[in-house]
Amino acid sequence: MKKHLSNPVFSILSTVADRLDLQAFVIGGFVRDSLMGRDFRKDIDIVVLGSGIDYAHEVAKEIGGKVPVKVFKNFGTAMLQYKGFDIEFVGARRESYRRNSRKPIVENGTLEDDQNRRDFTINAMAFNLRKKHFGQLVDPFNGRADIERHFIRTPLDPEITFSDDPLRMMRAIRFATQLDFTITPECFKAIIRDAHRIEIVSGERITDELNLIILSDNPSKGFRLLAGSGLLKVIFPEFLELQGTETLEGLGHKDNFAHTLTVLDNIAHKSDNLWLRWAAILHDIAKPVTKKFIPGTGWTFYLHEFQGAKMVNLIFRKMKLPMNDKMKYVQKLVLLHLRPIALAEEVTDSAVRRLLFEAGDDIDDLMVLCEADITSKNPLKVKKFLENFEIVRSKLKEIEEKDRLRNWRPPISGEVIMQTFGIPPSKEVGLIKAAITEAILEGEIPNETDAAFQLMLKEGEKLGLLRKDF
């Protein structure tokens, strides 16, 4: 196992542990990922039988150069950075929990105690840092075997592990999704039984785990596990409402939950943009509330994009997601996600200008979302849509180069209108600005100041306004 500790930083840690006669171990994610051959981690967790804070200070001295040590006395931990590594030190501890709190009662403990409190067997393994046993694997729960079997399993009874800290249920699903592992039946049954206890966890912590699931290579796996366990019903019921189909008069609609997960996976295979993935999750979120059956026609979801854009704000607020430009970006994509599809049926310069005007710099992401939204099992239909989208992309590029409408603002401002006609802020100013914008988008005048100014004068004349001489 020494090959996993070949970086010089481990030699320093080992030297200090020997000098202090202190039992010290690398534990957790670094060990797991090293044994799996995953990308080299830059965060290293060290557990010692004694004071992790004192050990951290001694390691800093050994490194030299006045390496700063951050101490978190409330948690009994310390952290330092060395050559790109974030190294966290903690004393081995035993934890016990109260029923309605994730905050543990902490006592000093043994390495065994510390491994017992870990969430999963694959995260409970440790490498010894003492020179005599350097690199020796300490694996009391057969975590290495679980790696080989691709199992997510708790060190102790899963009822105890999940009841002590309900966030571990989300973490189980997150690791199963990220690593493409299977949660053992005993663990998954315990999650089903304890799903309601996720309510005692803060929204921020839940969303942190959910975002890691969303950022995985195949996030649909995580959402299916969340749905099957009962967790999704608690943390994100609006998404679960997309699930299911209904048939009337022999006419049915697709399962919008399954469709959305396919769109999400399609996006995940093209982009690692978290907020584009959120747009995929929410693009059809309003279909349940807009669903209507029209005899002879079938199921409709009229204006679900407008209702969905409104729901984005509410969902972001409830789930403690950022209420800033990230939310507005997702809102915009949800609102516009049908436009390129409709445009693909008939590509006109006017419609392309309007799309560029409204989408701005997000036009490329919008096109990615719309292509991902084509989930038909009919290959001819998919081929037709994708070919049409290529026409749309070509037209977008052509119009953008000619009319410069991405993030465009009309060349005549409200201030110019008020100064020209000597009027205060009023309805007339808005009417003139709207007329200029409409004329440029329709291609009636070029996107130029002189043409827009002349149109302003004409529109002002229609409204009975006279140009003031300066």
C-alpha positions in Angstrom: 0.0 0.0 0.0 3.0 2.3 0.2 2.6 3.3 -3.4 -0.6 5.2 -2.4 1.5 7.3 0.0 4.4 8.1 -2.4 3.9 11.9 -2.3 6.5 13.6 -0.1 3.8 15.1 2.1 3.2 11.7 3.6 6.9 11.3 4.5 6.6 14.6 6.5 3.5 13.4 8.2 5.1 10.1 9.1 8.3 11.7 10.4 6.4 13.9 12.8 4.2 11.1 14.0 7.3 9.0 14.8 9.0 11.9 16.6 5.9 12.5 18.7 5.3 8.8 19.2 1.8 9.5 18.0 -0.5 7.0 16.1 -1.6 8.8 13.0 -3.6 7.6 10.0 -4.8 8.9 6.6 -8.5 8.1 6.6 -11.6 8.5 4.4 -12.0 9.7 0.8 -8.2 9.8 0.0 -7.9 6.1 0.9 -11.0 5.1 -0.9 -10.1 6.9 -4.1 -6.5 5.7 -4.0 -7.6 2.1 -3.9 -10.1 2.8 -6.7 -7.4 4.4 -8.9 -9.5 7.6 -9.2 -8.0 11.0 -9.8 -5.6 12.0 -7.1 -7.4 13.9 -4.3 -6.2 17.2 -3.0 -7.9 16.9 0.3 -6.4 14.6 3.0 -8.0 13.7 6.3 -5.7 12.7 9.1 -6.9 11.1 12.4 -4.6 10.8 15.4 -4.9 9.1 18.7 -4.4 12.4 20.6 -4.6 16.0 19.7 -5.0 16.7 16.0 -4.4 20.4 16.6 -1.0 19.8 18.3 0.0 17.4 15.5 -1.0 20.0 12.9 1.3 22.6 14.5 4.2 20.2 14.6 3.7 19.2 10.9 3.7 23.0 10.1 7.0 23.4 11.9 8.5 20.4 10.0 7.5 21.9 6.7 9.0 25.2 7.7 8.4 28.6 6.1 5.8 29.7 8.6 3.0 27.5 7.2 -0.3 28.9 8.7 -2.5 26.5 10.6 -6.2 27.2 10.8 -7.7 25.9 14.1 -11.3 25.2 14.7 -11.5 24.7 18.5 -15.2 24.1 18.6 -14.7 21.0 16.4 -11.3 20.0 17.7 -9.8 20.2 14.2 -7.0 22.0 12.4 -6.1 22.5 8.7 -3.1 23.5 6.7 -2.2 23.8 3.1 0.9 22.3 1.5 1.8 22.2 -2.2 -1.8 22.2 -3.3 -3.0 19.8 -0.6 -5.7 20.7 2.0 -4.8 18.6 5.0 -7.3 18.4 7.9 -6.3 17.0 11.3 -8.6 15.6 14.0 -8.2 13.5 17.1 -9.9 10.1 17.0 -13.3 10.4 18.6 -16.5 8.6 19.6 -19.8 10.2 18.8 -23.3 9.8 20.1 -26.5 11.6 18.8 -29.7 12.9 20.2 -32.9 11.9 18.3 -33.7 15.3 16.9 -30.3 16.7 16.2 -27.4 16.1 13.8 -25.0 17.7 16.3 -23.1 14.8 18.0 -21.9 14.5 21.6 -18.1 14.0 21.1 -15.6 12.2 23.3 -12.0 11.2 22.7 -11.9 7.7 21.3 -9.8 5.0 19.6 -9.2 4.4 15.9 -11.9 1.8 16.1 -14.3 4.3 17.6 -13.5 6.7 14.8 -14.0 4.2 12.1 -17.3 3.1 13.7 -18.7 6.6 13.4 -17.9 6.8 9.6 -20.8 6.8 7.2 -19.8 3.9 4.9 -17.3 1.1 4.8 -15.6 2.5 1.8 -15.0 5.7 3.8 -13.9 4.0 7.0 -10.5 2.6 5.7 -7.2 4.1 6.9 -3.5 4.0 6.0 -1.1 3.9 8.9 1.5 6.7 8.9 4.0 5.3 11.4 7.2 4.3 9.7 7.1 0.7 11.1 3.7 0.1 9.5 3.8 2.8 6.9 1.0 2.4 4.3 -0.6 -0.5 6.1 -4.3 -0.7 5.4 -6.6 -0.7 8.5 -10.0 -2.0 7.1 -12.2 -3.5 9.9 -15.4 -3.4 7.8 -14.1 -4.9 4.6 -14.4 -1.6 2.7 -11.9 -2.8 0.1 -14.1 -5.8 -0.7 -17.1 -3.5 -1.0 -15.1 -1.4 -3.5 -14.5 -4.5 -5.5 -18.2 -5.5 -5.2 -19.3 -1.9 -5.9 -21.4 -1.8 -2.7 -22.4 1.2 -0.5 -22.8 -0.3 3.0 -22.7 1.2 6.5 -20.1 0.0 9.1 -22.7 -0.4 11.7 -26.4 -1.2 11.6 -27.8 1.2 8.9 -30.7 2.1 11.2 -28.2 3.5 13.7 -26.0 5.2 11.0 -28.9 6.9 9.3 -30.8 7.8 12.4 -27.7 9.4 14.0 -27.2 11.6 10.9 -30.0 11.5 8.3 -27.9 13.4 5.8 -26.0 10.1 5.4 -29.0 8.9 3.4 -28.4 11.6 0.8 -24.7 10.8 0.9 -25.4 7.1 0.3 -27.3 8.0 -2.9 -24.7 10.6 -3.9 -21.9 8.0 -3.6 -23.9 5.4 -5.4 -24.5 7.8 -8.2 -21.0 9.2 -8.5 -19.2 5.9 -8.2 -22.0 3.9 -10.0 -22.2 1.6 -7.0 -25.2 -0.3 -5.5 -26.7 0.5 -2.1 -27.1 -2.8 -0.3 -30.7 -3.9 0.3 -30.4 -3.6 4.1 -29.1 0.0 3.7 -31.8 1.0 1.2 -34.6 -0.5 3.3 -33.3 1.6 6.2 -33.3 4.7 4.0 -36.9 4.0 3.1 -37.8 3.6 6.8 -36.0 6.8 7.9 -36.6 9.0 4.9 -38.9 11.3 6.9 -36.0 12.1 9.2 -34.3 14.1 6.5 -36.5 17.0 7.6 -34.2 17.7 10.6 -31.3 18.4 8.2 -30.8 22.0 7.0 -31.9 22.9 3.5 -28.4 24.1 2.6 -26.8 20.7 3.5 -29.5 18.8 1.5 -29.0 21.0 -1.5 -25.2 20.6 -1.3 -25.6 16.8 -1.6 -28.3 17.2 -4.3 -26.1 19.4 -6.4 -23.3 16.7 -6.2 -25.8 14.2 -7.5 -26.8 16.5 -10.3 -23.1 17.0 -11.2 -22.5 13.3 -11.5 -22.0 11.6 -14.9 -25.5 10.0 -14.9 -27.6 12.0 -12.4 -30.8 10.2 -13.4 -29.6 7.2 -11.3 -29.5 9.4 -8.2 -33.0 10.8 -8.8 -34.4 7.4 -9.3 -32.9 6.3 -6.0 -34.2 9.4 -4.3 -37.7 8.7 -5.7 -37.6 5.0 -4.8 -36.4 5.7 -1.2 -39.1 8.3 -0.4 -36.5 11.1 0.0 -37.5 13.0 -3.1 -41.1 13.3 -1.8 -39.7 15.1 1.2 -37.0 17.3 -0.3 -38.4 18.0 -3.8 -42.1 17.0 -4.2 -42.6 19.2 -7.2 -40.3 17.1 -9.2 -41.9 13.8 -8.1 -45.3 15.1 -9.3 -44.0 14.8 -12.9 -44.1 11.0 -12.4 -46.7 8.8 -14.0 -48.9 8.7 -17.1 -52.7 9.1 -17.7 -54.9 7.9 -20.5 -58.3 9.1 -21.6 -60.2 8.2 -24.7 -57.2 6.1 -25.7 -54.9 9.1 -25.7 -52.1 9.2 -23.2 -49.1 11.4 -22.4 -45.5 10.5 -21.6 -44.1 10.1 -18.1 -42.6 13.6 -17.7 -40.4 12.4 -14.8 -38.7 9.8 -17.0 -38.5 12.3 -19.8 -36.9 15.0 -17.6 -34.3 12.5 -16.4 -33.4 11.6 -19.9 -33.0 15.3 -20.8 -30.9 15.7 -17.7 -28.6 12.9 -18.6 -28.4 14.2 -22.2 -27.2 17.6 -20.8 -24.8 15.8 -18.4 -23.1 14.2 -21.3 -22.5 17.6 -23.0 -21.9 20.1 -20.2 -20.8 20.3 -16.6 -22.7 23.5 -16.0 -24.7 22.9 -12.8 -27.3 25.6 -13.7 -27.9 24.3 -17.2 -28.6 20.9 -15.5 -31.0 22.7 -13.1 -32.7 24.1 -16.2 -33.1 20.6 -17.6 -34.6 19.5 -14.3 -37.1 22.4 -14.2 -37.9 22.8 -17.9 -41.2 20.9 -17.6 -41.8 21.4 -13.9 -45.2 23.1 -14.5 -46.7 20.4 -16.6 -48.6 18.8 -13.7 -50.3 22.1 -12.9 -51.0 23.0 -16.6 -52.1 19.5 -17.7 -55.5 19.5 -19.4 -57.4 16.9 -21.5 -59.2 18.3 -24.6 -61.6 15.7 -26.1 -60.6 14.9 -29.7 -57.2 16.6 -29.2 -55.6 14.9 -26.2 -53.4 16.2 -23.4 -52.2 19.7 -23.4 -49.7 21.6 -21.2 -50.5 25.1 -22.4 -48.1 27.8 -21.2 -46.2 25.4 -19.0 -43.0 27.3 -19.8 -44.5 30.6 -18.4 -45.8 28.9 -15.3 -42.5 26.9 -15.0 -40.5 30.1 -15.0 -42.6 31.4 -12.1 -42.0 28.2 -10.2 -38.2 28.5 -10.6 -38.2 31.4 -8.2 -40.2 29.6 -5.6 -38.3 26.3 -5.8 -34.9 28.1 -5.6 -36.0 30.0 -2.5 -37.4 26.9 -0.8 -34.3 24.8 -1.6 -31.8 27.5 -0.5 -30.4 27.8 -4.0 -28.9 31.2 -5.0 -31.5 33.9 -5.6 -29.2 35.8 -8.0 -28.2 35.7 -11.6 -28.0 31.8 -11.4 -31.8 31.7 -10.7 -32.5 34.2 -13.4 -30.5 32.2 -15.9 -32.5 29.1 -15.1 -35.7 31.1 -15.3 -34.8 32.4 -18.7 -34.0 28.9 -20.1 -37.2 27.4 -18.7 -39.2 30.3 -20.2 -37.6 30.0 -23.7 -37.1 26.3 -24.0 -39.9 25.8 -26.5 -38.9 28.7 -28.7 -36.1 27.0 -30.8 -38.3 23.9 -31.3 -41.1 26.1 -32.7 -38.6 28.1 -34.7 -37.3 24.9 -36.2 -40.6 24.4 -38.0 -40.3 27.8 -39.7 -37.1 29.7 -39.6 -37.7 33.4 -40.1 -35.3 36.3 -39.7 -37.8 38.1 -37.4 -38.2 35.1 -35.1 -34.4 34.6 -34.9 -33.9 38.2 -34.0 -36.4 38.0 -31.2 -34.8 34.8 -29.9 -31.3 36.4 -29.9 -32.7 39.5 -28.3 -34.3 37.6 -25.4 -31.7 34.8 -24.9 -28.6 37.1 -25.1 -25.4 35.3 -24.1 -27.4 32.3 -23.0 -28.5 31.4 -26.6 -25.9 28.6 -26.9 -27.0 27.0 -23.6 -30.6 27.3 -24.7 -29.8 25.4 -27.9 -28.0 22.7 -25.9 -31.1 22.3 -23.7 -33.5 22.2 -26.6 -31.5 19.5 -28.4 -31.3 17.5 -25.2 -35.1 17.8 -24.9 -35.6 15.7 -28.1 -36.1 12.3 -26.5 -38.4 10.6 -29.0 -37.8 6.9 -29.6 -38.6 7.6 -33.3 -35.2 7.9 -35.0 -36.6 9.7 -38.0 -38.3 12.3 -35.9 -35.1 12.9 -33.9 -33.1 13.1 -37.1 -35.6 15.7 -38.5 -35.5 17.9 -35.4 -31.7 17.8 -35.1 -31.3 18.7 -38.8 -33.8 21.6 -38.3 -31.8 22.7 -35.2 -28.7 22.9 -37.4 -30.6 25.3 -39.7 -31.6 27.3 -36.7 -28.0 27.5 -35.5 -26.8 28.6 -38.9 -29.5 31.3 -39.0 -28.6 32.5 -35.5 -25.0 32.9 -36.5 -25.9 34.7 -39.7 -28.3 37.2 -38.0 -26.0 37.7 -35.1 -23.1 38.7 -37.4 -25.4 41.0 -39.4 -27.6 42.6 -36.7 -25.5 42.2 -33.5 -28.6 41.5 -31.4 -27.0 39.3 -28.6 -27.5 41.3 -25.4 -28.7 44.1 -27.5 -30.2 47.4 -26.3 -32.1 49.7 -28.6 -29.8 52.4 -30.1 -32.2 55.2 -28.8 -32.5 55.4 -25.0 -35.4 56.9 -23.0 -33.2 59.8 -22.1 -32.7 60.7 -25.8 -36.5 60.5 -26.4 -37.3 62.8 -23.4 -34.6 65.3 -24.4 -35.7 65.4 -28.0 -39.3 66.1 -27.3 -38.9 67.9 -24.0 -41.1 65.5 -22.1 -40.8 63.8 -18.6 -40.9 60.1 -18.0 -44.2 59.0 -19.4 -46.2 56.4 -21.3 -45.2 58.0 -24.6 -41.5 57.3 -23.9 -42.3 53.6 -23.5 -44.4 53.5 -26.7 -41.7 55.1 -28.8 -39.0 52.7 -27.4 -41.3 49.7 -28.1 -41.9 50.9 -31.7 -38.1 51.2 -32.3 -37.4 47.8 -30.8 -40.2 46.2 -32.8 -39.1 47.7 -36.1 -35.5 46.5 -35.6 -36.6 43.0 -34.6 -38.9 42.8 -37.6 -36.2 44.0 -39.9 -38.0 47.1 -40.9 -35.1 49.3 -40.1 -31.4 48.4 -39.5 -30.0 48.3 -36.0 -28.4 51.7 -36.3 -28.7 55.0 -34.4 -29.6 57.2 -37.4 -32.4 54.9 -38.6 -33.8 54.5 -35.1 -33.6 58.3 -34.5 -35.7 59.0 -37.7 -38.3 56.4 -36.6 -38.4 58.1 -33.2 -39.3 61.4 -34.8 -42.1 59.8 -36.8 -43.5 57.9 -33.8 -43.3 61.1 -31.8 -45.2 63.0 -34.5 -48.0 60.3 -34.4 -48.3 60.9 -30.7 -48.5 64.7 -31.1 -45.1 65.4 -29.9 -42.9 68.1 -31.3 -39.1 68.1 -31.5 -37.5 70.7 -29.4 -34.7 72.8 -30.9 -31.5 73.0 -28.9 
